[in-house]
Amino acid sequence: MSAVFAVSGSPSERSRTSLLVHHVIERLSLTGFDAAHLAVRDLPAEDLLHGRADAPAVRAAVDAVALADGLIVATPLYKASYSGLLKTFLDLLPQSTLTGKTVLPLVTGGTRSHLLAIDYALRPVLVALGARHVVGGCFVLDRDIEPGAAGGVTLAAEAELRLFDVLDHFIEALPAAGASLAPSLP
């Protein structure tokens, strides 16, 4: 089974983006994937801002990206673009880090008017880092993500179905593709 690593770039501790990533990681793990998540905000800020790719925590995060078969890159949208925190981390990745990898962009935001940021802001950076295949991303409105009990999350039904569909495409594009996560529909 493929290894999947998720990187989320929200600076907020109470991030809907992180909730969405945890939801995805949980589903992947239950399906047998080796899946893990890094919230970039948990890395030492000074090391990130000074570009210290050799700092132990940053080096471990970069190594985790390099070892994964698939990468989930999640970010909230700010002013029609992905977060500066995510950009800071992506800038520390060696140029060929994503070579041979399948990448799934997950984006959260307050309005659909920024939906194209996936293709016009995030996708070019992922391709420049050598991603083998960037699958169609998933944009989820903040209002469709509700924090649940014990750190869980509830998604609006339409958002959950779209997310399942995108996850299926991501899984199919991974080496040694796994089983479908989509719910059975009558």
Backbone as CSV, one residue per row, in Angstrom:
resi,resn,N_x,N_y,N_z,CA_x,CA_y,CA_z,C_x,C_y,C_z
1,MET,0.849,-1.176,0.000,0.000,0.000,0.000,0.893,1.236,0.000
2,SER,0.447,2.269,-0.631,1.215,3.504,-0.774,1.253,4.312,0.520
3,ALA,2.342,5.056,0.676,2.484,5.976,1.798,2.023,7.357,1.342
4,VAL,1.190,7.987,2.162,0.662,9.312,1.851,1.038,10.246,2.993
5,PHE,1.542,11.417,2.624,1.904,12.426,3.612,1.124,13.692,3.294
6,ALA,0.525,14.273,4.311,-0.236,15.507,4.133,0.490,16.660,4.811
7,VAL,0.528,17.781,4.114,1.126,19.003,4.631,0.039,20.064,4.617
8,SER,-0.248,20.636,5.794,-1.242,21.705,5.825,-0.586,23.007,6.238
9,GLY,-0.972,24.071,5.553,-0.310,25.355,5.726,-1.135,26.423,6.406
10,SER,-2.016,26.039,7.312,-2.780,27.048,8.034,-2.025,27.489,9.278
11,PRO,-1.920,28.791,9.516,-1.264,29.261,10.731,-2.157,29.157,11.974
12,SER,-3.430,28.875,11.793,-4.384,28.855,12.887,-4.417,27.511,13.612
13,GLU,-4.464,27.555,14.938,-4.590,26.325,15.725,-5.975,25.705,15.562
14,ARG,-6.974,26.503,15.313,-8.347,26.020,15.152,-8.722,26.072,13.674
15,SER,-7.942,25.424,12.880,-8.031,25.516,11.436,-9.024,24.524,10.833
16,ARG,-9.908,25.039,10.005,-10.808,24.154,9.262,-10.011,23.335,8.235
17,THR,-8.945,23.917,7.726,-8.081,23.190,6.797,-7.500,21.957,7.474
18,SER,-6.988,22.111,8.681,-6.435,20.967,9.409,-7.512,19.942,9.734
19,LEU,-8.711,20.396,10.081,-9.808,19.460,10.325,-10.097,18.629,9.080
20,LEU,-10.105,19.293,7.929,-10.353,18.591,6.674,-9.251,17.562,6.406
21,VAL,-8.005,17.947,6.642,-6.885,17.024,6.433,-6.986,15.834,7.378
22,HIS,-7.297,16.068,8.636,-7.457,14.954,9.581,-8.550,14.000,9.111
23,HIS,-9.612,14.544,8.578,-10.718,13.728,8.046,-10.219,12.840,6.899
24,VAL,-9.459,13.424,6.003,-8.919,12.674,4.865,-7.918,11.613,5.329
25,ILE,-7.025,11.983,6.233,-6.019,11.047,6.743,-6.691,9.870,7.448
26,GLU,-7.716,10.166,8.225,-8.447,9.094,8.910,-9.053,8.114,7.903
27,ARG,-9.669,8.643,6.868,-10.268,7.777,5.837,-9.202,6.949,5.124
28,LEU,-8.089,7.574,4.784,-7.009,6.834,4.125,-6.446,5.749,5.047
29,SER,-6.249,6.066,6.307,-5.712,5.102,7.269,-6.654,3.919,7.450
30,LEU,-7.949,4.190,7.523,-8.930,3.111,7.681,-8.972,2.188,6.463
31,THR,-8.532,2.709,5.333,-8.513,1.930,4.098,-7.193,1.195,3.915
32,GLY,-6.258,1.372,4.858,-5.008,0.626,4.818,-3.794,1.402,4.358
33,PHE,-3.966,2.683,4.069,-2.819,3.490,3.663,-1.990,3.881,4.876
34,ASP,-0.695,3.983,4.679,0.202,4.549,5.673,0.110,6.057,5.465
35,ALA,-0.642,6.743,6.335,-0.919,8.161,6.127,-0.554,8.966,7.366
36,ALA,0.097,10.110,7.145,0.514,10.985,8.237,0.281,12.430,7.832
37,HIS,0.323,13.327,8.832,0.016,14.733,8.597,1.015,15.628,9.324
38,LEU,1.459,16.653,8.641,2.291,17.693,9.230,1.559,19.021,9.115
39,ALA,1.337,19.680,10.237,0.861,21.062,10.236,2.122,21.924,10.252
40,VAL,2.377,22.651,9.187,3.604,23.437,9.061,3.758,24.399,10.238
41,ARG,2.645,24.872,10.795,2.719,25.802,11.931,3.421,25.176,13.135
42,ASP,3.545,23.842,13.179,4.209,23.165,14.294,5.731,23.118,14.139
43,LEU,6.236,23.492,12.970,7.687,23.552,12.781,8.227,24.828,13.424
44,PRO,9.490,24.828,13.837,10.065,26.040,14.440,10.041,27.227,13.462
45,ALA,9.344,28.281,13.858,9.161,29.448,12.991,10.493,30.062,12.568
46,GLU,11.424,30.150,13.480,12.711,30.766,13.153,13.434,29.972,12.068
47,ASP,13.387,28.649,12.154,14.027,27.813,11.130,13.362,28.000,9.772
48,LEU,12.030,28.076,9.763,11.309,28.288,8.505,11.653,29.647,7.900
49,LEU,11.569,30.691,8.712,11.777,32.046,8.202,13.208,32.310,7.760
50,HIS,14.162,31.605,8.356,15.559,31.782,7.972,15.997,30.747,6.936
51,GLY,15.048,29.948,6.455,15.359,28.980,5.404,16.327,27.893,5.838
52,ARG,16.259,27.489,7.073,17.177,26.478,7.607,16.682,25.073,7.297
53,ALA,16.894,24.652,6.066,16.457,23.325,5.646,17.192,22.217,6.375
54,ASP,18.326,22.516,6.976,19.100,21.504,7.701,18.727,21.418,9.188
55,ALA,17.813,22.266,9.663,17.356,22.177,11.044,16.639,20.843,11.227
56,PRO,16.821,20.175,12.358,16.287,18.813,12.533,14.800,18.646,12.220
57,ALA,13.938,19.505,12.745,12.502,19.350,12.500,12.151,19.593,11.034
58,VAL,12.780,20.590,10.435,12.531,20.889,9.017,13.060,19.751,8.153
59,ARG,14.261,19.277,8.456,14.849,18.169,7.707,13.950,16.936,7.772
60,ALA,13.406,16.621,8.960,12.505,15.475,9.116,11.241,15.655,8.268
61,ALA,10.703,16.869,8.225,9.507,17.143,7.425,9.802,16.996,5.934
62,VAL,10.931,17.529,5.484,11.321,17.410,4.074,11.547,15.941,3.712
63,ASP,12.184,15.190,4.613,12.408,13.759,4.374,11.086,12.996,4.270
64,ALA,10.117,13.357,5.114,8.807,12.700,5.063,8.127,12.947,3.719
65,VAL,8.249,14.157,3.200,7.697,14.462,1.873,8.406,13.615,0.820
66,ALA,9.725,13.545,0.912,10.510,12.806,-0.078,10.189,11.309,-0.076
67,LEU,9.873,10.747,1.078,9.613,9.315,1.184,8.193,8.911,0.782
68,ALA,7.288,9.848,0.736,5.888,9.542,0.429,5.687,9.236,-1.049
69,ASP,4.730,8.351,-1.324,4.318,8.086,-2.712,3.348,9.157,-3.188
70,GLY,2.526,9.623,-2.251,1.541,10.644,-2.558,1.581,11.737,-1.524
71,LEU,1.289,12.943,-1.964,1.326,14.105,-1.087,-0.003,14.840,-1.175
72,ILE,-0.539,15.178,-0.012,-1.710,16.041,0.059,-1.199,17.400,0.531
73,VAL,-1.506,18.437,-0.229,-1.090,19.793,0.116,-2.355,20.582,0.391
74,ALA,-2.518,20.980,1.657,-3.751,21.645,2.072,-3.458,23.048,2.573
75,THR,-4.340,23.962,2.222,-4.135,25.356,2.608,-5.469,26.102,2.647
76,PRO,-5.571,27.054,3.549,-6.666,28.013,3.418,-6.277,29.031,2.355
77,LEU,-7.271,29.668,1.790,-6.997,30.745,0.842,-7.011,32.078,1.564
78,TYR,-5.987,32.862,1.297,-5.902,34.217,1.815,-5.649,35.136,0.630
79,LYS,-6.536,36.086,0.424,-6.366,37.047,-0.664,-6.095,36.359,-2.001
80,ALA,-6.905,35.342,-2.289,-6.894,34.603,-3.553,-5.640,33.763,-3.780
81,SER,-4.925,33.413,-2.711,-3.740,32.576,-2.870,-3.579,31.666,-1.653
82,TYR,-2.699,30.694,-1.794,-2.422,29.797,-0.678,-1.631,30.547,0.386
83,SER,-1.537,29.959,1.571,-0.941,30.675,2.707,0.564,30.895,2.535
84,GLY,1.040,31.979,3.119,2.473,32.267,3.127,3.240,31.224,3.914
85,LEU,2.619,30.658,4.937,3.251,29.604,5.726,3.537,28.388,4.847
86,LEU,2.560,28.004,4.025,2.783,26.882,3.114,3.881,27.224,2.108
87,LYS,3.862,28.435,1.579,4.878,28.858,0.614,6.271,28.789,1.231
88,THR,6.394,29.209,2.487,7.689,29.160,3.171,8.213,27.729,3.232
89,PHE,7.325,26.780,3.545,7.749,25.375,3.599,8.080,24.842,2.203
90,LEU,7.226,25.113,1.229,7.478,24.626,-0.133,8.799,25.161,-0.680
91,ASP,9.149,26.385,-0.299,10.413,26.970,-0.753,11.622,26.226,-0.192
92,LEU,11.464,25.505,0.889,12.574,24.745,1.484,12.750,23.360,0.857
93,LEU,11.788,22.939,0.045,11.898,21.634,-0.602,12.885,21.714,-1.760
94,PRO,13.784,20.733,-1.857,14.663,20.699,-3.028,13.838,20.620,-4.313
95,GLN,14.372,21.145,-5.397,13.649,21.282,-6.661,12.975,20.004,-7.147
96,SER,13.572,18.851,-6.915,13.011,17.601,-7.453,12.285,16.763,-6.408
97,THR,11.937,17.345,-5.274,11.326,16.589,-4.181,10.043,15.877,-4.589
98,LEU,9.252,16.453,-5.451,7.967,15.852,-5.822,8.046,14.992,-7.080
99,THR,9.243,14.791,-7.600,9.397,13.973,-8.810,8.850,12.572,-8.558
100,GLY,7.965,12.142,-9.444,7.379,10.806,-9.346,6.211,10.697,-8.383
101,LYS,5.813,11.802,-7.762,4.746,11.755,-6.767,3.400,12.204,-7.345
102,THR,2.355,11.653,-6.766,1.001,12.102,-7.049,0.629,13.096,-5.957
103,VAL,0.051,14.231,-6.344,-0.254,15.294,-5.387,-1.734,15.663,-5.471
104,LEU,-2.330,15.811,-4.292,-3.728,16.233,-4.181,-3.785,17.573,-3.458
105,PRO,-4.190,18.645,-4.147,-4.390,19.926,-3.474,-5.769,19.967,-2.802
106,LEU,-5.795,20.349,-1.524,-7.038,20.585,-0.788,-7.017,22.033,-0.331
107,VAL,-8.090,22.758,-0.628,-8.124,24.182,-0.339,-9.437,24.519,0.360
108,THR,-9.338,25.354,1.387,-10.525,25.842,2.074,-10.593,27.358,1.914
109,GLY,-11.808,27.871,1.926,-11.960,29.306,1.783,-13.373,29.759,2.080
110,GLY,-13.533,31.054,2.199,-14.819,31.627,2.560,-15.760,31.879,1.400
111,THR,-15.234,31.897,0.177,-16.074,32.195,-0.984,-15.589,31.430,-2.212
112,ARG,-16.525,31.021,-3.030,-16.185,30.289,-4.262,-15.463,31.168,-5.290
113,SER,-15.454,32.463,-5.071,-14.824,33.352,-6.044,-13.314,33.117,-6.154
114,HIS,-12.730,32.413,-5.189,-11.297,32.127,-5.233,-10.998,30.689,-5.633
115,LEU,-11.985,29.997,-6.139,-11.853,28.590,-6.504,-10.693,28.325,-7.463
116,LEU,-10.433,29.213,-8.383,-9.385,28.999,-9.381,-7.972,29.114,-8.822
117,ALA,-7.840,29.501,-7.566,-6.512,29.596,-6.948,-5.801,28.250,-6.949
118,ILE,-6.555,27.166,-6.932,-5.931,25.830,-6.997,-5.109,25.725,-8.275
119,ASP,-5.715,26.083,-9.395,-5.050,25.913,-10.690,-4.079,27.033,-11.039
120,TYR,-4.355,28.247,-10.566,-3.522,29.371,-10.975,-2.459,29.769,-9.966
121,ALA,-2.597,29.359,-8.716,-1.596,29.719,-7.703,-0.834,28.494,-7.202
122,LEU,-1.550,27.434,-6.824,-0.904,26.290,-6.180,-0.331,25.274,-7.170
123,ARG,-1.097,24.915,-8.175,-0.651,23.888,-9.129,0.698,24.217,-9.795
124,PRO,0.948,25.460,-10.234,2.248,25.739,-10.856,3.445,25.478,-9.936
125,VAL,3.297,25.761,-8.645,4.386,25.508,-7.696,4.621,24.011,-7.548
126,LEU,3.551,23.243,-7.471,3.668,21.789,-7.320,4.317,21.164,-8.557
127,VAL,3.950,21.642,-9.716,4.546,21.149,-10.960,6.022,21.557,-11.025
128,ALA,6.341,22.764,-10.611,7.734,23.212,-10.618,8.605,22.369,-9.701
129,LEU,8.004,21.787,-8.663,8.745,20.909,-7.757,8.814,19.476,-8.279
130,GLY,8.288,19.253,-9.495,8.453,17.969,-10.155,7.336,16.973,-9.981
131,ALA,6.187,17.383,-9.461,5.092,16.437,-9.250,4.795,15.667,-10.533
132,ARG,4.685,14.356,-10.400,4.373,13.491,-11.536,2.956,13.748,-12.026
133,HIS,2.056,13.872,-11.056,0.651,14.041,-11.409,-0.032,14.836,-10.300
134,VAL,-0.567,15.997,-10.631,-1.353,16.780,-9.690,-2.812,16.541,-10.066
135,VAL,-3.516,15.776,-9.233,-4.911,15.466,-9.540,-5.765,16.697,-9.305
136,GLY,-6.970,16.685,-9.870,-7.890,17.794,-9.657,-8.096,18.007,-8.172
137,GLY,-7.915,19.199,-7.717,-8.015,19.487,-6.290,-9.445,19.567,-5.818
138,CYS,-9.587,19.809,-4.537,-10.903,19.952,-3.931,-10.931,21.249,-3.132
139,PHE,-11.908,22.096,-3.433,-12.128,23.342,-2.718,-13.354,23.147,-1.828
140,VAL,-13.197,23.420,-0.543,-14.311,23.262,0.400,-14.532,24.593,1.109
141,LEU,-15.764,25.057,1.068,-16.109,26.295,1.763,-15.979,26.106,3.270
142,ASP,-15.486,27.120,3.941,-15.350,27.072,5.399,-16.668,26.694,6.073
143,ARG,-17.760,27.245,5.569,-19.063,26.982,6.204,-19.512,25.530,6.059
144,ASP,-18.872,24.767,5.160,-19.218,23.355,4.967,-18.413,22.421,5.860
145,ILE,-17.546,22.991,6.704,-16.697,22.212,7.609,-17.063,22.595,9.040
146,GLU,-17.612,21.652,9.789,-18.010,21.917,11.165,-17.207,21.050,12.113
147,PRO,-16.550,21.676,13.087,-15.841,20.880,14.092,-16.828,19.978,14.829
148,GLY,-16.429,18.723,15.031,-17.287,17.784,15.728,-16.725,17.450,17.094
149,ALA,-17.350,16.502,17.732,-16.911,16.060,19.056,-15.558,15.362,18.955
150,ALA,-14.758,15.512,19.994,-13.462,14.820,20.120,-12.538,15.071,18.927
151,GLY,-12.565,16.294,18.388,-11.653,16.640,17.313,-12.083,16.179,15.936
152,GLY,-13.248,15.554,15.834,-13.747,15.106,14.540,-14.277,16.259,13.718
153,VAL,-14.849,15.926,12.595,-15.369,16.951,11.695,-16.618,16.420,11.006
154,THR,-17.533,17.334,10.729,-18.710,17.017,9.935,-18.667,17.913,8.713
155,LEU,-18.776,17.296,7.543,-18.801,18.059,6.299,-20.216,18.097,5.748
156,ALA,-20.548,19.170,5.074,-21.817,19.222,4.359,-21.832,18.070,3.358
157,ALA,-22.998,17.481,3.150,-23.116,16.276,2.319,-22.500,16.458,0.931
158,GLU,-22.774,17.566,0.290,-22.245,17.807,-1.064,-20.722,17.903,-1.037
159,ALA,-20.187,18.555,-0.030,-18.729,18.685,0.089,-18.084,17.328,0.336
160,GLU,-18.702,16.511,1.163,-18.167,15.171,1.447,-18.161,14.310,0.183
161,LEU,-19.210,14.369,-0.608,-19.249,13.591,-1.855,-18.171,14.041,-2.837
162,ARG,-17.978,15.363,-2.953,-16.914,15.872,-3.825,-15.546,15.427,-3.323
163,LEU,-15.360,15.481,-2.012,-14.096,15.063,-1.419,-13.839,13.586,-1.692
164,PHE,-14.857,12.729,-1.522,-14.706,11.299,-1.814,-14.316,11.074,-3.276
165,ASP,-14.945,11.834,-4.172,-14.646,11.687,-5.597,-13.190,12.051,-5.891
166,VAL,-12.722,13.164,-5.339,-11.339,13.597,-5.535,-10.372,12.591,-4.907
167,LEU,-10.707,12.078,-3.729,-9.863,11.068,-3.078,-9.752,9.813,-3.925
168,ASP,-10.854,9.414,-4.532,-10.808,8.246,-5.419,-9.833,8.466,-6.571
169,HIS,-9.875,9.649,-7.184,-8.956,9.953,-8.287,-7.506,9.958,-7.801
170,PHE,-7.287,10.513,-6.626,-5.951,10.533,-6.027,-5.454,9.101,-5.795
171,ILE,-6.281,8.282,-5.186,-5.906,6.889,-4.893,-5.608,6.129,-6.175
172,GLU,-6.439,6.307,-7.195,-6.229,5.625,-8.474,-4.913,6.041,-9.125
173,ALA,-4.475,7.265,-8.875,-3.240,7.772,-9.486,-1.988,7.374,-8.703
174,LEU,-2.160,6.889,-7.477,-1.011,6.464,-6.669,-0.439,5.150,-7.179
175,PRO,0.829,4.919,-6.951,1.384,3.589,-7.230,0.643,2.557,-6.367
176,ALA,0.364,1.384,-6.889,-0.370,0.341,-6.178,-1.682,0.879,-5.645
177,ALA,-2.510,1.413,-6.560,-3.769,2.056,-6.196,-4.610,1.167,-5.292
178,GLY,-5.255,1.832,-4.325,-6.098,1.130,-3.359,-7.549,1.113,-3.761
179,ALA,-8.374,0.695,-2.843,-9.806,0.557,-3.075,-10.495,1.919,-2.990
180,SER,-11.680,2.000,-3.563,-12.468,3.223,-3.555,-12.923,3.595,-2.154
181,LEU,-12.936,4.896,-1.859,-13.443,5.386,-0.590,-14.859,5.936,-0.737
182,ALA,-15.320,6.046,-1.947,-16.625,6.659,-2.164,-17.727,5.783,-1.590
183,PRO,-18.741,6.424,-1.009,-19.841,5.642,-0.484,-20.625,5.024,-1.637
184,SER,-21.212,3.879,-1.384,-22.036,3.233,-2.406,-23.332,3.995,-2.536
185,LEU,-23.676,4.327,-3.752,-24.928,5.023,-4.005,-25.893,4.073,-4.670
186,PRO,-27.165,4.157,-4.314,-28.162,3.241,-4.914,-28.320,3.464,-6.385
